[in-house]
């Protein structure tokens, strides 16, 4: 054989071998070793807990046969429903924990395990980039409460009515003593203005509407139409982030719920004003803006850097504003922010430090947090994938990178078995958990049922397990404090004890919503009424300890039953805390989680199904 022929044969053999290896390596694009980067305890145990279900609907194979019916139905006829659930008389937290059941598994088909896995593989092909499809409510992974809701209707009507009364009391005291101002100081009988835009009125509108407090809602709506002047010269530099989540988010929600044009026009006006915060040639908005003269700035101590959660929490509101107005520019600005964050290169993939330069080229801190200054960036990666019904796949990629890294590097289990999410300073854990981080329990649980993993059953189970454990710990911190309230920061010491005072903890409570937010989501997704019971216990503590004769106020030390008040009725107490406490005792038809996604201020926005 000639040298030339030998060369030709060798060349073709090489091509064949390389092609075969390439095909085997790609293997259809599915990574079967996704969990190799996860902690060993999850590799061993996940999938073997009988209380953790397969979370994709086993019959959702053919999207043409099984679809969500009435995805665009409004909730207007259901908003006054007061109903629900179950009665646990045991007040011992640990006994509750031991008796915790997953009643939502009763709605699942009890198929043979082998056939079960085969059907899951079909779901990967059909639903990989969409929210789950289902033929009826019995197969809805976002709603497992209907059976237990009916069993305890009387109790839940009573409980939701008491939460509604607390909302009316808060509103009445605000109207009596601080009307038109941003927030009420109930101890000193004064008020504050940090927007000059009637913050409590705007932030409370959807809560009033959903609770059927019609007179109060109408008063607020009339004020927005006749008195609210967003361009007026207050002299105040307002937070771009807070303006987006509290005001713009509310306008989007109220337009969805009512179709009232005043909310769309207020949203369009505010959106145009906020665009002045974006400097030319930079992807991120500045921190503060004067809405009257359009001046914008960053905090002097931050230099040319901005906060991750502040720039990473415009996606939902700006996308929906483009949707309802038909103007794509808001979404285009939002996409520029996503592009810059996605292109950043943190030292740990998926975990972005809390400060980033205005040009997106470097990080300005070594702190990584799913709490203060980081939280809602991670939250919105998931919620944007849900909002778009999976059409923007990059949100799935970014979220899974972050969620897996959070579990590997930030999720800890104390010596006494309490799962929590800590902070890292230059890759060193602090063994603390902030109250703000308690939203993550609901975030992980919502990820588990949303199909964001493309049908990866083991990862869905992992996300649900982490969500359950974090939520349980957040509730436990409330139950074991002297006041029944949760501190701003808890420290998990080497012995496994939870400290709410001391140099690593912060003992104050400012009426925050994150724990009850996760309790609401876990209840809706599992049907386990223990989450209702924990929420009710928390509400009773708030109503007992934080209620004053002139409104609600936070306390300075949750470990002291005689603690001083902080003299502020936060607008988010009415927008978030009381709303979630009300919804947890409402039927699934009131803001169903397969039709709405909440912004980080608890304002629900309609999911945009394909």
HELIX and SHEET records of a PDB file:
HELIX    1   1 UNK A    3  UNK A   26  1                                  24    
HELIX    2   2 UNK A   27  UNK A   29  5                                   3    
HELIX    3   3 UNK A   34  UNK A   37  5                                   4    
HELIX    4   4 UNK A   40  UNK A   45  1                                   6    
HELIX    5   5 UNK A   93  UNK A   98  1                                   6    
HELIX    6   6 UNK A  103  UNK A  107  5                                   5    
HELIX    7   7 UNK A  113  UNK A  127  1                                  15    
HELIX    8   8 UNK A  137  UNK A  139  5                                   3    
HELIX    9   9 UNK A  146  UNK A  151  1                                   6    
HELIX   10  10 UNK A  153  UNK A  178  1                                  26    
HELIX   11  11 UNK A  199  UNK A  210  1                                  12    
HELIX   12  12 UNK A  214  UNK A  226  1                                  13    
HELIX   13  13 UNK A  240  UNK A  242  1                                   3    
HELIX   14  14 UNK A  243  UNK A  248  3                                   6    
HELIX   15  15 UNK A  249  UNK A  258  1                                  10    
HELIX   16  16 UNK A  261  UNK A  274  1                                  14    
HELIX   17  17 UNK A  275  UNK A  277  5                                   3    
HELIX   18  18 UNK A  300  UNK A  302  5                                   3    
HELIX   19  19 UNK A  308  UNK A  311  1                                   4    
HELIX   20  20 UNK A  315  UNK A  325  1                                  11    
HELIX   21  21 UNK A  329  UNK A  343  1                                  15    
HELIX   22  22 UNK A  375  UNK A  387  1                                  13    
HELIX   23  23 UNK A  393  UNK A  405  1                                  13    
HELIX   24  24 UNK A  406  UNK A  410  3                                   5    
HELIX   25  25 UNK A  435  UNK A  438  5                                   4    
HELIX   26  26 UNK A  439  UNK A  449  1                                  11    
HELIX   27  27 UNK A  457  UNK A  479  1                                  23    
HELIX   28  28 UNK A  514  UNK A  526  1                                  13    
HELIX   29  29 UNK A  530  UNK A  541  1                                  12    
HELIX   30  30 UNK A  542  UNK A  546  3                                   5    
HELIX   31  31 UNK A  571  UNK A  572  1                                   2    
HELIX   32  32 UNK A  573  UNK A  577  3                                   5    
HELIX   33  33 UNK A  578  UNK A  583  1                                   6    
SHEET    1   A 2 UNK A 183  UNK A 185  0                                        
SHEET    2   A 2 UNK A 190  UNK A 192 -1                                        
SHEET    1   B 3 UNK A 238  UNK A 239  0                                        
SHEET    2   B 3 UNK A 288  UNK A 289 -1                                        
SHEET    3   B 3 UNK A 296  UNK A 297 -1                                        
SHEET    1   C 2 UNK A 305  UNK A 307  0                                        
SHEET    2   C 2 UNK A 355  UNK A 357 -1                                        
SHEET    1   D 3 UNK A 367  UNK A 368  0                                        
SHEET    2   D 3 UNK A 424  UNK A 425 -1                                        
SHEET    3   D 3 UNK A 428  UNK A 429 -1                                        
SHEET    1   E 2 UNK A 411  UNK A 413  0                                        
SHEET    2   E 2 UNK A 419  UNK A 421 -1                                        
SHEET    1   F 3 UNK A 432  UNK A 434  0                                        
SHEET    2   F 3 UNK A 489  UNK A 492 -1                                        
SHEET    3   F 3 UNK A 498  UNK A 499 -1                                        
SHEET    1   G 2 UNK A 547  UNK A 548  0                                        
SHEET    2   G 2 UNK A 551  UNK A 552 -1                                        
SHEET    1   H 2 UNK A 596  UNK A 598  0                                        
SHEET    2   H 2 UNK A 604  UNK A 606 -1                                        
END                                                                             
